Amino acid sequence: MSVEVLLVEDHAIVRHGIRTMLERSGDFRIVGEVDNGAEAVQFCKKSTPQLVLMDLALPGLNGIEATTEIVRHSPHARVVFLSAYDDDQSVVNAIRSGARGFVLKRATLGDLLDALRTVAKGGSYLSPQVSDRLLVRIQRGDLETGNSVSALDGLSPREQQVMRLIADGMTSKEIAANLDLGVETVRSYRKTLMKKLGVNNVAGLTQLAISSGMTAPSANRAAAGS
């Protein structure tokens, strides 16, 4: 019986290629395709895919945030990241969010299939390039593996939403429309965030969001800050 997979990727051409490769293997059946994290969360609440193949950088709710919600509300779905980013912080954040696998987009088809088969059977998988590097850093003792308290932990859920959208490059007007808020309210949130986090501009907020895993680098457009 084929394993049911939800494909979460914001580039249509990439989705098509992945779908074709997985379905040709005979082991997997794509039961849904979405291009953003929010729709992935909603799909998993309404359906029961066995696997979620998740991109890291997504518009709106990014892959790490979406995975956190999926694991919380839809424990039947096991998440595997397929990402172009292999920096240690991205990998650690992905695993902490509840993902069971992390595969690099430059991996071979065989590696991707191995990862999905392993996770579908209840195991975990990290691309060799990622696991080898993390192992060396852990052995050297220079990888922080505990649950460090971030400056962002003191933000309210709404403040975190606004900060994420700022980091994604949205203007105050776009954020207001996205969250059904007034433009002046959004600007007030922005000022409050800068004061709480000790930064002086949108670039500072964006860097904090990226370093904490709140958003991913490629998800960011040029921040207008208006």
DRENVOTI-832464 format. One line per field, with one value per atom (N, C-alpha, C): atom name; residue in three letters; x, y negated, z negated. Coordinates in Angstrom, 3 decimals, m for minus. Each point is the difference from the previous one (the first is absolute). Example, Ala and Ser with C-alpha at 12.3 -4.5 7.8 and 13.67 -1.06 7.14 Angstrom:
<sites>
atome [N, CA, C, N, CA, C]
residu [ala, ala, ala, ser, ser, ser]
px [13.190, m0.890, 0.900, m0.350, 0.820, m0.770]
py [5.690, m1.190, m1.200, m1.050, m1.190, m1.090]
pz [m7.800, 0.000, 0.000, 0.720, m0.060, m0.730]
</sites>
This chain:
<sites>
atome [N, CA, C, N, CA, C, N, CA, C, N, CA, C, N, CA, C, N, CA, C, N, CA, C, N, CA, C, N, CA, C, N, CA, C, N, CA, C, N, CA, C, N, CA, C, N, CA, C, N, CA, C, N, CA, C, N, CA, C, N, CA, C, N, CA, C, N, CA, C, N, CA, C, N, CA, C, N, CA, C, N, CA, C, N, CA, C, N, CA, C, N, CA, C, N, CA, C, N, CA, C, N, CA, C, N, CA, C, N, CA, C, N, CA, C, N, CA, C, N, CA, C, N, CA, C, N, CA, C, N, CA, C, N, CA, C, N, CA, C, N, CA, C, N, CA, C, N, CA, C, N, CA, C, N, CA, C, N, CA, C, N, CA, C, N, CA, C, N, CA, C, N, CA, C, N, CA, C, N, CA, C, N, CA, C, N, CA, C, N, CA, C, N, CA, C, N, CA, C, N, CA, C, N, CA, C, N, CA, C, N, CA, C, N, CA, C, N, CA, C, N, CA, C, N, CA, C, N, CA, C, N, CA, C, N, CA, C, N, CA, C, N, CA, C, N, CA, C, N, CA, C, N, CA, C, N, CA, C, N, CA, C, N, CA, C, N, CA, C, N, CA, C, N, CA, C, N, CA, C, N, CA, C, N, CA, C, N, CA, C, N, CA, C, N, CA, C, N, CA, C, N, CA, C, N, CA, C, N, CA, C, N, CA, C, N, CA, C, N, CA, C, N, CA, C, N, CA, C, N, CA, C, N, CA, C, N, CA, C, N, CA, C, N, CA, C, N, CA, C, N, CA, C, N, CA, C, N, CA, C, N, CA, C, N, CA, C, N, CA, C, N, CA, C, N, CA, C, N, CA, C, N, CA, C, N, CA, C, N, CA, C, N, CA, C, N, CA, C, N, CA, C, N, CA, C, N, CA, C, N, CA, C, N, CA, C, N, CA, C, N, CA, C, N, CA, C, N, CA, C, N, CA, C, N, CA, C, N, CA, C, N, CA, C, N, CA, C, N, CA, C, N, CA, C, N, CA, C, N, CA, C, N, CA, C, N, CA, C, N, CA, C, N, CA, C, N, CA, C, N, CA, C, N, CA, C, N, CA, C, N, CA, C, N, CA, C, N, CA, C, N, CA, C, N, CA, C, N, CA, C, N, CA, C, N, CA, C, N, CA, C, N, CA, C, N, CA, C, N, CA, C, N, CA, C, N, CA, C, N, CA, C, N, CA, C, N, CA, C, N, CA, C, N, CA, C, N, CA, C, N, CA, C, N, CA, C, N, CA, C, N, CA, C, N, CA, C, N, CA, C, N, CA, C, N, CA, C, N, CA, C, N, CA, C, N, CA, C, N, CA, C, N, CA, C, N, CA, C, N, CA, C, N, CA, C, N, CA, C, N, CA, C, N, CA, C, N, CA, C, N, CA, C, N, CA, C, N, CA, C, N, CA, C, N, CA, C, N, CA, C, N, CA, C, N, CA, C, N, CA, C, N, CA, C, N, CA, C, N, CA, C, N, CA, C, N, CA, C, N, CA, C, N, CA, C, N, CA, C, N, CA, C, N, CA, C, N, CA, C, N, CA, C, N, CA, C, N, CA, C, N, CA, C, N, CA, C, N, CA, C, N, CA, C, N, CA, C, N, CA, C, N, CA, C, N, CA, C, N, CA, C, N, CA, C, N, CA, C, N, CA, C, N, CA, C, N, CA, C, N, CA, C, N, CA, C, N, CA, C, N, CA, C, N, CA, C, N, CA, C, N, CA, C, N, CA, C, N, CA, C]
residu [met, met, met, ser, ser, ser, val, val, val, glu, glu, glu, val, val, val, leu, leu, leu, leu, leu, leu, val, val, val, glu, glu, glu, asp, asp, asp, his, his, his, ala, ala, ala, ile, ile, ile, val, val, val, arg, arg, arg, his, his, his, gly, gly, gly, ile, ile, ile, arg, arg, arg, thr, thr, thr, met, met, met, leu, leu, leu, glu, glu, glu, arg, arg, arg, ser, ser, ser, gly, gly, gly, asp, asp, asp, phe, phe, phe, arg, arg, arg, ile, ile, ile, val, val, val, gly, gly, gly, glu, glu, glu, val, val, val, asp, asp, asp, asn, asn, asn, gly, gly, gly, ala, ala, ala, glu, glu, glu, ala, ala, ala, val, val, val, gln, gln, gln, phe, phe, phe, cys, cys, cys, lys, lys, lys, lys, lys, lys, ser, ser, ser, thr, thr, thr, pro, pro, pro, gln, gln, gln, leu, leu, leu, val, val, val, leu, leu, leu, met, met, met, asp, asp, asp, leu, leu, leu, ala, ala, ala, leu, leu, leu, pro, pro, pro, gly, gly, gly, leu, leu, leu, asn, asn, asn, gly, gly, gly, ile, ile, ile, glu, glu, glu, ala, ala, ala, thr, thr, thr, thr, thr, thr, glu, glu, glu, ile, ile, ile, val, val, val, arg, arg, arg, his, his, his, ser, ser, ser, pro, pro, pro, his, his, his, ala, ala, ala, arg, arg, arg, val, val, val, val, val, val, phe, phe, phe, leu, leu, leu, ser, ser, ser, ala, ala, ala, tyr, tyr, tyr, asp, asp, asp, asp, asp, asp, asp, asp, asp, gln, gln, gln, ser, ser, ser, val, val, val, val, val, val, asn, asn, asn, ala, ala, ala, ile, ile, ile, arg, arg, arg, ser, ser, ser, gly, gly, gly, ala, ala, ala, arg, arg, arg, gly, gly, gly, phe, phe, phe, val, val, val, leu, leu, leu, lys, lys, lys, arg, arg, arg, ala, ala, ala, thr, thr, thr, leu, leu, leu, gly, gly, gly, asp, asp, asp, leu, leu, leu, leu, leu, leu, asp, asp, asp, ala, ala, ala, leu, leu, leu, arg, arg, arg, thr, thr, thr, val, val, val, ala, ala, ala, lys, lys, lys, gly, gly, gly, gly, gly, gly, ser, ser, ser, tyr, tyr, tyr, leu, leu, leu, ser, ser, ser, pro, pro, pro, gln, gln, gln, val, val, val, ser, ser, ser, asp, asp, asp, arg, arg, arg, leu, leu, leu, leu, leu, leu, val, val, val, arg, arg, arg, ile, ile, ile, gln, gln, gln, arg, arg, arg, gly, gly, gly, asp, asp, asp, leu, leu, leu, glu, glu, glu, thr, thr, thr, gly, gly, gly, asn, asn, asn, ser, ser, ser, val, val, val, ser, ser, ser, ala, ala, ala, leu, leu, leu, asp, asp, asp, gly, gly, gly, leu, leu, leu, ser, ser, ser, pro, pro, pro, arg, arg, arg, glu, glu, glu, gln, gln, gln, gln, gln, gln, val, val, val, met, met, met, arg, arg, arg, leu, leu, leu, ile, ile, ile, ala, ala, ala, asp, asp, asp, gly, gly, gly, met, met, met, thr, thr, thr, ser, ser, ser, lys, lys, lys, glu, glu, glu, ile, ile, ile, ala, ala, ala, ala, ala, ala, asn, asn, asn, leu, leu, leu, asp, asp, asp, leu, leu, leu, gly, gly, gly, val, val, val, glu, glu, glu, thr, thr, thr, val, val, val, arg, arg, arg, ser, ser, ser, tyr, tyr, tyr, arg, arg, arg, lys, lys, lys, thr, thr, thr, leu, leu, leu, met, met, met, lys, lys, lys, lys, lys, lys, leu, leu, leu, gly, gly, gly, val, val, val, asn, asn, asn, asn, asn, asn, val, val, val, ala, ala, ala, gly, gly, gly, leu, leu, leu, thr, thr, thr, gln, gln, gln, leu, leu, leu, ala, ala, ala, ile, ile, ile, ser, ser, ser, ser, ser, ser, gly, gly, gly, met, met, met, thr, thr, thr, ala, ala, ala, pro, pro, pro, ser, ser, ser, ala, ala, ala, asn, asn, asn, arg, arg, arg, ala, ala, ala, ala, ala, ala, ala, ala, ala, gly, gly, gly, ser, ser, ser]
px [0.840, m0.840, 0.879, m0.328, 0.791, m0.158, 1.081, m0.020, m0.546, m0.968, m0.625, 0.846, 0.252, 0.905, m0.680, 0.142, m0.378, 1.269, m0.029, 1.158, m0.179, 0.939, m0.067, 1.214, m0.230, 1.079, m0.607, 0.631, m0.616, 0.369, 0.821, 0.329, m0.682, m0.900, m0.813, 0.845, 1.053, 0.839, 0.698, 0.470, 0.658, m1.001, m1.203, m1.036, m0.273, m0.140, m0.292, 1.107, 1.256, 1.114, 0.047, m0.206, 0.020, m1.147, m1.175, m1.163, 0.257, 0.525, 0.262, 0.985, 1.078, 1.019, m0.541, m0.754, m0.507, m1.018, m0.892, m1.041, 0.572, 1.083, 0.635, 0.664, 0.355, 0.646, m0.948, m1.302, m1.000, m0.275, 0.805, m0.150, m0.825, m0.212, m0.624, m1.116, m1.003, m1.110, m0.234, 0.079, m0.221, m1.503, m0.402, m1.426, m0.360, 1.003, m0.275, 1.242, m0.198, 1.089, m0.440, 0.844, m0.275, 1.284, m0.158, 1.176, 0.319, m0.616, 0.308, m0.270, 0.598, m0.100, m1.387, m0.745, m1.346, m0.907, 0.068, m0.835, 0.446, 1.293, 0.488, m0.602, m0.029, m0.580, m1.473, m0.745, m1.425, m0.244, 0.820, m0.156, 0.159, 1.014, 0.258, m1.083, m0.670, m1.093, m1.225, m0.169, m1.182, 0.238, 1.241, 0.327, 1.066, 0.458, 0.955, 1.166, 0.788, 1.176, 0.994, 0.645, 0.980, 1.299, 0.349, 1.218, m0.306, 0.761, m0.055, 1.412, 0.172, 1.297, m0.009, 0.775, m0.126, 1.216, m0.260, 1.059, 0.237, 1.194, 0.309, m0.493, 0.314, m0.359, m1.321, m1.031, m1.339, m0.570, m0.884, m0.631, m0.948, m0.070, m0.881, 0.565, m0.746, 0.436, 1.113, 1.228, 1.100, m0.032, 0.924, m0.029, 0.150, 0.851, 0.213, m1.254, m0.605, m1.238, m1.122, m0.106, m1.048, 0.193, 1.247, 0.278, m0.371, 0.308, m0.368, m1.503, m0.779, m1.457, m0.487, 0.598, m0.419, 0.265, 1.189, 0.341, m0.918, m0.388, m0.857, m1.425, m0.535, m1.412, m0.239, 1.018, m0.180, 1.164, 0.101, 1.153, 0.113, m1.064, 0.065, 0.933, 0.271, 0.807, 1.462, 0.899, 1.427, 0.598, 0.768, 0.514, 1.455, 0.287, 1.375, 0.273, 1.064, 0.374, 0.816, m0.289, 0.814, 0.427, 1.260, 0.416, 1.321, 0.128, 1.266, 0.959, m0.502, 0.815, 0.550, 1.323, 0.610, 0.767, m0.209, 0.681, m0.509, 0.865, m0.316, m1.256, m0.192, m1.147, m1.310, m0.033, m1.213, m0.327, 1.029, m0.218, m0.483, 0.659, m0.384, m1.421, m0.322, m1.355, m1.041, 0.333, m0.932, m0.265, 1.055, m0.168, m0.740, 0.321, m0.695, m1.479, m0.354, m1.414, m0.801, 0.699, m0.689, 0.180, 0.793, 0.221, 0.750, m0.241, 0.674, 1.120, 0.132, 1.048, 0.379, 1.230, 0.485, 0.869, m0.460, 0.696, 0.352, 1.214, 0.425, m0.531, m0.338, m0.523, 1.045, 1.258, 1.035, 0.252, m0.767, 0.137, m0.492, 0.350, m0.467, m1.430, m0.644, m1.351, 0.026, 1.053, 0.106, 0.032, 0.728, 0.059, m1.373, m0.723, m1.324, m0.947, 0.032, m0.863, 0.368, 1.291, 0.435, m0.524, 0.073, m0.463, m1.492, m0.778, m1.451, m0.384, 0.660, m0.296, 0.354, 1.142, 0.434, m0.973, m0.394, m0.913, m1.381, m0.451, m1.312, m0.071, 1.146, 0.052, 0.226, 0.043, 0.151, 1.394, 0.929, 1.356, 0.231, 1.268, 0.399, 1.129, 0.180, 1.006, 0.563, 1.321, 0.679, 0.935, 0.043, 0.955, 1.397, 0.803, 1.338, 0.853, m0.067, 0.805, m0.365, m1.282, m0.486, 0.367, m0.281, 0.224, 1.478, 0.867, 1.435, 0.515, m0.434, 0.482, m0.510, m1.278, m0.558, 0.657, 0.295, 0.656, 1.362, 0.773, 1.314, m0.131, m0.973, m0.173, m0.432, m0.869, m0.429, 1.189, 0.822, 1.170, 0.997, 0.108, 0.903, m0.587, m1.321, m0.663, m0.325, 0.006, m0.276, m1.361, m0.889, m1.374, m0.914, m0.720, m0.917, m1.212, m0.196, m1.078, m1.142, 0.127, m1.079, m1.081, m1.007, m1.101, 0.289, 0.807, 0.357, m1.209, m0.038, m1.106, 0.276, m0.864, 0.175, m0.668, 0.539, m0.628, m1.409, m0.260, m1.323, m1.040, 0.449, m0.944, m0.952, 0.426, m0.846, m1.029, 0.003, m0.963, m1.351, m1.064, m1.331, m0.159, m0.968, m0.232, m0.227, m0.743, m0.250, 1.290, 0.824, 1.274, 0.899, m0.015, 0.795, m0.518, m1.317, m0.576, 0.468, m0.111, 0.392, 1.486, 0.821, 1.434, 0.344, m0.647, 0.268, m0.335, m1.123, m0.420, 0.903, 0.461, 0.985, 1.253, 0.459, 1.212, m0.187, m1.242, m0.292, m0.061, 0.179, 0.079, m1.295, m1.048, m1.275, 0.020, m0.693, m0.177, m1.063, m0.092, m1.021, m1.403, m0.225, m1.308, m0.310, 1.001, m0.208, m0.242, 0.742, m0.194, m1.386, m0.420, m1.331, m1.081, 0.126, m0.986, 0.063, 1.213, 0.183, m0.582, 0.140, m0.433, m1.303, m0.594, m1.244, 0.186, 1.062, 0.296, 0.072, m0.022, 0.208, 1.479, 0.306, 1.395, 0.735, m0.651, 0.647, 0.244, m0.888, 0.201, 1.243, 0.188, 1.188, 1.262, m0.051, 1.166, 0.322, m1.050, 0.192, 0.667, m0.450, 0.631, 1.480, 0.305, 1.384, 0.877, m0.494, 0.759, 0.202, m1.049, 0.088, 1.022, 0.001, 0.945, 1.441, 0.247, 1.355, 0.454, m0.920, 0.337, 0.267, m0.869, 0.156, 1.281, 0.351, 1.123, 1.297, m0.056, 1.217, 0.612, m0.835, 0.503, m0.593, 0.652, m0.390, m0.675, m0.070, m0.575, m0.558, m0.638, m0.609, 1.059, 1.170, 1.069, 0.380, 0.015, 0.313, m1.056, m1.265, m1.087, 0.104, 0.304, 0.109, 1.118, 1.161, 1.123, m0.334, m0.681, m0.407, m0.965, m0.928, m0.981, 0.685, 0.983, 0.716, 0.837, 0.751, 0.895, m0.761, m1.240, m0.796, m0.796, 0.013, m0.786, m1.438, m0.342, m1.367, m0.344, 0.992, m0.183, 1.307, m0.028, 1.189, 0.547, 1.292, 0.600, m0.655, m0.300, m0.531, m1.434, m0.646, m1.382, m0.082, 1.143, m0.008, 0.134, m0.875, 0.161, 0.628, 0.323, 0.557, m1.035, 0.366, m0.975, m0.247, m1.237, m0.336, m0.093, m0.534, m0.069, m0.958, m0.900, m0.906, m1.251]
py [1.194, m1.194, m1.249, m0.979, m1.216, m0.877, m0.652, m0.928, m1.336, m0.560, m1.260, m1.185, m0.908, m1.118, m1.323, m0.973, m1.384, m0.730, m0.652, m0.719, m1.492, m0.588, m1.425, m0.699, m0.747, m0.660, m1.167, m1.174, m1.179, m0.226, 0.858, m0.117, 1.126, m0.356, 0.979, 0.987, m0.491, 0.886, 1.030, m0.433, 0.926, 1.032, m0.457, 0.940, 1.068, m0.430, 0.941, 1.041, m0.462, 0.933, 1.003, m0.477, 0.897, 1.001, m0.500, 0.892, 1.118, m0.381, 0.989, 1.060, m0.434, 0.942, 0.934, m0.551, 0.838, 1.011, m0.439, 0.911, 1.079, m0.327, 1.010, 1.093, m0.315, 1.004, 1.134, m0.297, 1.004, 0.138, m0.666, 0.123, m1.124, m1.065, m1.190, m0.521, m0.588, m0.611, m1.394, m1.007, m1.376, m0.232, m0.305, m0.194, m1.473, m0.871, m1.423, m0.794, m1.187, m0.936, m1.383, m0.652, m1.373, m0.806, m1.328, m0.844, m0.911, 0.264, m0.813, 0.796, m0.478, 0.726, 0.042, m1.091, m0.044, 1.056, 0.145, 1.006, 1.414, 0.184, 1.314, 0.390, m0.955, 0.260, 0.363, m0.767, 0.263, 1.340, 0.351, 1.285, 1.150, m0.081, 1.088, 0.107, m1.105, 0.046, 0.698, m0.119, 0.551, 1.379, 0.314, 1.269, 0.709, 1.168, 0.765, 0.494, m0.909, 0.463, 0.656, 1.055, 0.669, m0.787, m0.659, m0.791, m1.398, m0.975, m1.359, m0.345, m0.225, m0.412, m1.516, m0.624, m1.426, m0.808, m1.110, m0.955, m0.862, m0.549, m0.837, m1.427, m0.585, m1.392, m0.056, m0.454, m0.082, m1.389, m0.481, m1.297, 0.086, m1.086, 0.003, 0.890, 1.025, 0.963, 0.855, m0.114, 0.748, 1.465, 0.781, 1.438, 0.417, m0.684, 0.348, m0.295, m1.157, m0.343, 0.959, 0.334, 0.919, 1.381, 0.456, 1.314, 0.045, m1.061, m0.068, 0.177, m0.665, 0.110, 1.376, 0.561, 1.320, 1.062, m0.040, 0.986, m0.132, m1.234, m0.230, 0.498, m0.286, 0.294, 1.262, 0.459, 1.157, 0.971, 0.645, 0.869, 1.203, 0.281, 1.118, m0.293, m1.274, m0.402, m0.163, 0.706, m0.128, m0.947, m0.969, m1.043, 0.261, m0.138, 0.068, m1.301, m0.701, m1.222, 0.332, m0.715, 0.049, m1.438, m0.317, m1.397, m0.239, m1.201, m0.427, m0.500, m0.252, m0.537, 1.118, m0.006, 1.043, m0.559, m1.300, m0.561, 0.674, 0.072, 0.749, m0.502, m1.337, m0.536, 0.413, m0.001, 0.416, 1.452, 0.844, 1.426, 0.210, m0.647, 0.155, m0.507, m1.149, m0.539, 0.937, 0.600, 0.931, 1.212, 0.559, 1.174, m0.359, m1.169, m0.429, m0.241, m0.341, m0.240, 1.295, 1.142, 1.291, 0.820, m0.495, 0.749, 1.290, 1.011, 1.288, 0.190, m0.949, 0.134, m1.334, m0.077, m1.211, 0.436, m0.314, 0.396, m1.249, m0.058, m1.141, 0.122, m1.128, 0.021, 0.443, m0.051, 0.479, 1.506, 0.652, 1.444, 0.738, 1.255, 0.817, 0.461, 0.440, 0.558, 1.196, 0.806, 1.160, m0.393, m1.088, m0.483, m0.444, m0.724, m0.479, 1.173, 0.983, 1.169, 0.756, 0.140, 0.675, m0.737, m1.329, m0.797, 0.207, m0.086, 0.142, 1.406, 1.004, 1.379, 0.212, m0.556, 0.150, m0.661, m1.234, m0.725, 0.630, 0.479, 0.651, 1.236, 0.630, 1.199, m0.337, m1.302, m0.405, m0.450, m0.024, m0.412, m1.483, m0.393, m1.388, m0.010, m1.140, m0.066, m1.411, m0.109, m1.250, 0.264, m0.924, 0.135, 0.190, 0.896, 0.276, m1.252, m0.930, m1.221, m0.785, 0.024, m0.718, 0.732, 1.298, 0.767, 0.083, 0.152, 0.087, m1.296, m1.140, m1.285, m0.266, 0.305, m0.218, 0.912, 1.235, 0.934, m0.539, m0.515, m0.551, m1.185, m0.868, m1.179, 0.400, 0.989, 0.471, 0.602, 0.776, 0.615, m1.050, m1.094, m1.081, m0.859, 0.119, m0.771, m1.417, m0.305, m1.378, m0.166, 0.975, m0.131, m0.034, m1.095, m0.159, 0.873, 1.040, 0.944, m0.127, m0.874, m0.168, m0.909, m0.211, m0.893, m1.396, m0.757, m1.338, m0.911, m0.943, m0.934, m1.146, m0.182, m1.056, m1.276, m1.116, m1.286, m0.048, 0.832, m0.006, 0.722, 0.773, 0.762, m0.891, m1.249, m0.904, m0.741, 0.239, m0.677, 0.699, m0.780, 0.585, 0.688, 0.921, 0.640, m1.012, m1.072, m1.009, m0.738, m0.323, m0.659, 0.894, 1.295, 0.925, 0.060, m0.021, m0.015, m1.220, m1.153, m1.245, 0.018, 0.465, 0.024, 0.926, 1.142, 0.942, m0.614, m0.689, m0.607, m1.178, m0.738, m1.059, 0.622, 1.094, 0.664, 0.598, 0.342, 0.526, m1.101, m1.263, m1.099, m0.749, 0.306, m0.671, m1.427, m0.891, m1.362, m0.001, m1.111, m0.111, 0.176, m0.538, 0.127, 1.451, 0.736, 1.416, 0.827, m0.312, 0.730, m0.270, m1.249, m0.364, 0.794, 0.124, 0.755, 1.483, 0.517, 1.420, 0.392, m0.884, 0.316, m0.694, m0.715, m0.730, m1.004, m0.804, m1.035, m1.353, m1.077, m1.321, m0.229, m0.831, m0.269, m0.621, m0.940, m0.632, 0.999, 0.970, 1.042, 0.813, 0.321, 0.751, m0.811, m1.288, m0.848, m0.082, 0.009, m0.005, 1.292, 1.132, 1.282, m0.029, m0.579, m0.044, m0.785, m1.146, m0.808, 0.760, 0.679, 0.766, 1.121, 0.682, 1.085, m0.504, m1.122, m0.553, m0.351, m0.574, m0.371, 1.232, 1.020, 1.211, 0.753, 0.009, 0.818, m0.781, m1.295, m0.798, m0.203, m0.116, m0.277, m1.319, m0.576, m1.337, m0.052, 1.128, m0.023, 1.358, 0.031, 1.231, 1.060, m0.427, 0.962, 0.780, m0.694, 0.662, 1.018, m0.365, 0.944, 1.221, m0.255, 1.093, 0.963, m0.540, 0.857, 0.855, m0.581, 0.771, 1.113, m0.314, 0.997, 1.169, m0.293, 1.049, 0.841, m0.651, 0.730, 0.878, m0.360, 0.787, 1.094, 0.029, 0.997, m0.413, m1.241, m0.474, m0.086, m0.315, m0.028, 0.433, 0.303, 0.489, m1.059, m0.005, m1.069, m0.235, 1.045, m0.231, m0.456, 0.043, m0.461, m1.514, m0.652, m1.438, m0.786, m0.940, m0.963, m1.248, m0.965, m1.244, m0.663, m0.220, m0.522, m1.479, m0.326, m1.388, m0.827, 0.611, m0.671, m1.171, m0.101, m1.149, 0.263]
pz [0.000, 0.000, 0.000, 0.843, 0.111, m1.240, m0.392, m1.117, 0.491, m0.733, 0.403, m0.444, 0.945, m0.241, 0.342, m0.904, 0.295, 0.404, 1.145, 0.522, m0.249, m0.739, m0.350, 0.614, 1.069, 0.750, 0.766, m0.088, 0.605, 1.466, 0.576, 1.423, 0.779, 0.904, 0.711, 0.798, 0.644, 0.812, m0.881, m1.151, m0.929, m0.504, m0.356, m0.457, 1.049, 1.248, 1.080, 0.126, m0.071, 0.120, m1.134, m1.213, m1.154, 0.076, 0.347, 0.105, 1.004, 1.155, 1.044, m0.484, m0.639, m0.471, m1.076, m0.948, m1.087, 0.504, 0.869, 0.471, 0.917, 0.720, 0.849, m0.827, m1.238, m0.853, m0.361, 0.028, m0.336, m1.480, m0.838, m1.454, m0.613, 0.773, m0.567, 0.902, m0.653, 0.725, m0.553, 0.876, m0.424, m0.173, m1.232, m0.278, m0.087, 0.062, m0.048, 0.315, 0.559, 0.275, m0.466, m0.796, m0.426, 0.138, 0.082, 0.224, m1.185, m1.163, m1.182, m1.274, m1.096, m1.259, m0.601, 0.112, m0.584, 0.619, 1.325, 0.667, m0.363, m0.251, m0.417, m1.349, m0.921, m1.319, 0.120, 0.797, 0.180, 0.668, 0.981, 0.686, m0.987, m0.853, m0.949, m1.069, m0.287, m0.953, 0.580, 1.328, 0.649, 0.599, 0.311, 0.624, m0.831, 0.468, m0.800, 0.860, 0.585, 0.741, m0.954, 0.465, m0.854, m0.087, 1.117, 0.051, 0.525, m0.486, 0.533, 0.452, 1.294, 0.527, 0.057, m0.877, m0.311, 0.450, 0.704, 0.302, m1.237, m0.135, m1.152, 0.198, 1.155, 0.278, 0.750, m0.702, 0.587, m0.275, 0.858, m0.264, m1.195, m0.776, m1.163, m1.086, m0.387, m1.010, 0.589, m0.543, 0.603, m0.413, 0.564, m0.214, m1.444, m0.745, m1.404, m0.823, 0.224, m0.720, 0.370, 1.278, 0.441, m0.614, m0.051, m0.578, m1.477, m0.724, m1.413, m0.183, 0.854, m0.083, 0.421, 1.036, 0.476, m1.054, m0.597, m1.022, m1.210, m0.321, m1.158, 0.242, 1.177, 0.253, 0.832, 0.713, 0.893, m0.178, m1.154, m0.292, 0.924, 0.760, 0.946, 1.163, 0.259, 1.159, m0.412, 0.681, m0.256, 1.037, m0.464, 0.889, 0.366, 1.291, 0.510, 0.746, m0.382, 0.701, 1.238, 1.088, 1.209, 0.249, m0.282, m0.048, 0.720, 0.527, 0.600, m1.079, m1.203, m1.080, m0.864, m0.187, m0.815, m1.188, m0.315, m1.163, m1.272, m0.991, m1.212, m0.697, m0.045, m0.718, 0.664, 1.330, 0.707, m0.303, 0.003, m0.274, m1.428, m0.956, m1.407, m0.228, 0.583, m0.158, 0.602, 1.137, 0.645, m0.880, m0.568, m0.859, m1.282, m0.562, m1.221, 0.264, 1.228, 0.309, 0.044, 0.035, m0.007, 1.258, 0.953, 1.234, m0.288, 0.838, m0.151, 1.013, 0.933, 0.997, 0.602, 0.520, 0.651, 1.170, 1.217, 1.218, 0.793, 0.512, 0.800, 1.430, 0.592, 1.362, 1.017, m0.377, 0.908, m0.150, m0.865, m0.181, 1.241, 0.103, 1.117, m0.253, 1.062, m0.148, m0.941, 0.099, m0.884, m1.460, m0.309, m1.390, m0.486, 0.867, m0.384, m0.249, 0.884, m0.176, m1.268, m0.268, m1.230, m1.227, 0.044, m1.134, m0.237, 1.061, m0.137, m0.459, 0.530, m0.412, m1.469, m0.400, m1.391, m0.963, 0.301, m0.879, 0.010, 1.154, 0.085, m0.896, m0.212, m0.840, m1.475, m0.310, m1.394, m0.394, 0.968, m0.305, 0.232, m0.044, 0.241, 1.022, 0.674, 1.052, 0.119, 0.079, 0.321, 1.168, 0.957, 1.092, m0.577, 0.568, m0.543, m0.175, 0.963, m0.113, m1.257, m0.358, m1.178, m1.276, m0.049, m1.230, m0.345, 1.004, m0.271, m0.625, 0.554, m0.508, m1.414, m0.240, m1.335, m1.029, 0.409, m0.916, m0.432, 0.956, m0.315, m0.953, 0.240, m0.856, m1.407, m0.103, m1.324, m0.745, 0.715, m0.636, m0.471, 0.760, m0.391, m1.112, m0.192, m1.044, 0.384, 1.315, 0.400, 0.661, m0.194, 0.475, m1.199, m0.168, m1.136, 0.253, m0.828, 0.233, m0.992, m0.962, m0.975, 0.522, m0.792, 0.379, m0.525, 0.732, m0.438, 0.056, m0.917, m0.060, 0.968, 0.968, 0.989, m0.485, 0.489, m0.309, 0.556, 0.977, 0.622, m0.849, m0.987, m0.817, m0.776, m0.267, m0.768, 0.828, 1.310, 0.864, m0.037, 0.154, 0.077, 1.360, 0.147, 1.297, 1.121, m0.279, 1.033, 0.365, m0.995, 0.279, 0.855, m0.277, 0.799, 1.434, 0.168, 1.350, 0.773, m0.636, 0.668, 0.334, m0.925, 0.244, 1.158, 0.060, 1.085, 1.356, 0.072, 1.261, 0.375, m1.003, 0.265, 0.609, m0.605, 0.478, 1.389, 0.333, 1.338, 1.046, m0.435, 0.941, 0.244, m0.774, 0.212, m0.534, 0.680, m0.487, m1.097, m0.705, m1.053, 0.583, 1.190, 0.637, 0.325, 0.495, 0.327, m1.254, m1.055, m1.253, m0.571, 0.074, m0.495, 0.717, 1.319, 0.776, m0.342, m0.194, m0.285, m1.348, m1.000, m1.367, m0.395, 0.949, m0.260, m1.133, 0.114, m0.977, 0.703, m0.770, 0.566, 0.265, 0.985, 0.340, m1.189, m0.685, m1.154, m1.121, m0.134, m1.007, 0.312, 1.274, 0.418, m0.277, 0.321, m0.252, m1.492, m0.819, m1.444, m0.459, 0.568, m0.312, 0.368, 1.159, 0.467, m0.971, m0.457, m0.955, m1.310, m0.443, m1.248, 0.122, 1.152, 0.227, m0.051, 0.662, 0.002, m1.410, m0.793, m1.371, m0.850, 0.099, m0.797, 0.331, 1.297, 0.451, 0.141, m0.250, 0.014, 1.362, 1.033, 1.346, 0.487, 1.002, 0.440, 1.357, 0.703, 1.342, 0.391, 1.177, 0.498, 0.289, 0.453, 0.276, m1.259, m1.145, m1.257, m0.389, 0.185, m0.277, 0.913, 1.271, 0.968, m0.379, m0.396, m0.377, m1.216, m0.977, m1.173, 0.380, 0.893, 0.435, 0.700, 0.851, 0.721, m0.952, m0.886, m0.898, m0.986, m0.308, m0.940, 0.683, 1.348, 0.725, 0.223, m0.348, 0.193, 1.479, 0.821, 1.443, 0.628, 1.290, 0.684, 0.943, 0.266, 0.796, 1.342, 0.764, 1.338, 0.009, m1.162, m0.069, m0.055, m0.194, m0.218, 1.295, 0.186, 1.075, m0.603, 0.823, m0.530, m0.893, m1.260, m0.963, 0.270, 0.264, 0.303, m1.265, m1.086, m1.279, m0.034, 0.959, 0.038, m0.822]
</sites>
